[in-house]
Amino acid sequence: MKAKNIYITIISNIITVCICIYFLKRIELNKNDWEKAHYLNLSDYNGTNGISYNISNVIQNNQNLCNSLQKLRETLFFRIFKINLEPECSIFHQEMICRDTACQICECSNNEVPRVWKQPKGIDENIVTQMDDPFTKLVEKYNFDSKQWLLKEDIDPKDGTYINLLKNPEGYTGYKGSHIWNAIFKENCFTEKYSSLCVEDKIFSNIFTGWLAVTNFEIGCNFRNRNTKEKYVNITYVANKFLYQKDKIDNLFFLYSLILKAANKAVPFFLEYDYSSGDPAEDKNTSKLIKEIFRHELKNFDEIEEAFKDSYVEFEKYIYSNMISELIIRFRNISSIIDCVTCSKCRMHAKLEVFGIATMLKIMFSKSTEDLKQTMSRNELVSFINLFAKLSKSVNNVQMVNKMIKIAHQELTLKKFRCVFFIGIAGVIITLMILNFANAEEESEKEEKKNKLINEKKKIKNQKKKVE
């Protein structure tokens, strides 16, 4: 009996293990995109390529700042951006324009734009006429006042259109812009071999790779379902375009460290600037948020900057390298390349962000608050704050996406545990049932034998009585 039970138990266990393996393989094969993604170990994550920071500290100290910046970008002053919607492209042959609804821009109505921003500022008409001359534009592109990083007509177009940024959020449009990015890098003397770049070009490369990284990351975090129009995080896109490329994560954080540095340097300018829009309630809210973010006693930037304390060494050398003329030419070239983007919404966000980076560097290279007061336009301020808010949100989203991946992995582990547990329990129950059935059958046989033996004894006893 014991041998038989052992045999049954072994067979049942083998069957249970085989069933477990089968279902575990099915679970592994049917993993969703979140379960397939790999999460970052943020506690042990530090920068490379000379970019040193503690990612956990940065994320932790960024949260409150991020909330305030998101509120600031929603104010009237910072949500209205002026742009030329039909720029001239002189670099590529004319492409088919993207006519998908996702590419289109929702323009501001007349009531949305404060009258004070639309009033003429007494500019000399001769200068305006002269600006329209193509030769003058070309000359201006290479003969410039070093305080002005972008062409005046580019950063504040005379016939520009006002756009409400909240009504035109960044997201996936389907536009393929790889040729634009290639042109940006190729036209600005970058090489595919990062190690062969000089320090200055490495920093410039890091800035624009960081911009590409944050663009891809935010697009991935703001995918829209074509049918329901609901936003969702496309984890496959995010993983392939961002999470699995450590240099892009590093450069996102590097760009964020620079915009923090610029914001900290320009604190007096931001606190003294006039944010009037003609709406007292809006102006009061804007001033309140500006003070909330930029007042030094709140130490909003100090703690985050401390996490980046080693990342500025090379950049400080960059600021004093007298390369400002070359940098300005590069930015103007990049802005010209972006004019060739045929998706209106993509072009608008690209312009907004390249203006933001140019404004960041303009602040970094400025000698005084007075320089900024003389040259800074509202459009540059809008671009800077929106880029700052976007980078801050991306830093938070790194943690958010990482948590979602971790939760998906935990749920996958739990799913596997449940599978093994319930199949194991089922296997034990079935084994016990088989053993009970086998034991019951054996007991029945014993009982039958016993009864048979008793009956035989009775027969023998009866036969003896008859003989007597």
Summary of the structure (lengths in Angstrom):
residues: 468
radius of gyration: 34.8
end to end distance: 43.2
largest distance: 151.2
contacts: 1354
relative contact order: 0.17
helix: 70%
strand: 3%
